[in-house]
Amino acid sequence: MDQQRIQRLESTRKALDELAGDIQHGQYPVAMLDDFKESVDHVRTIIWTMMSLEQERAGGTSESTFDVEQKLVEYRLRRSQKLLQQIQMDIDISEIEIHTPGIVEFQRTVGSLNGRLNRLLRSGG
């Protein structure tokens, strides 16, 4: 691993340590903390998956890259579901309204995704 990547990981770790102290002593909105937690969980899952793959390779077990990718896909689906549930709640409590920047683009993306999911599920595979 090159020195730049090592330094980036180290500086990120230090920043997270400092942030943890700030969070313990500060007032942060729950929605902001929840969003941040989801991001941290996402990174943790990727790290765990990659470390597991490396350990299995070193130990001679045969988990394939496909299996790792499948785990990451499953995680992204779960994470997306949680984010969409949060967006639904934001709409219900009027945190997201008709004039919220990006709402039209979001609707298009969700509509496109819905169409693709319907085709996938209809096809049976």
Buried (B, 14 or more C-beta within 10 A) or exposed (E): EEEEEEEEEEEEEEEEEEEEEEEEEEEEEEEEEEEEEEEEBBEEBBEEBEEBBEEBEEEEEEBEEEBBEEBBEEBEEEBEEEEEEBBEEBEEEEEBEEEEEEEEEEEEEEEEEEEEEEEEEEEEE
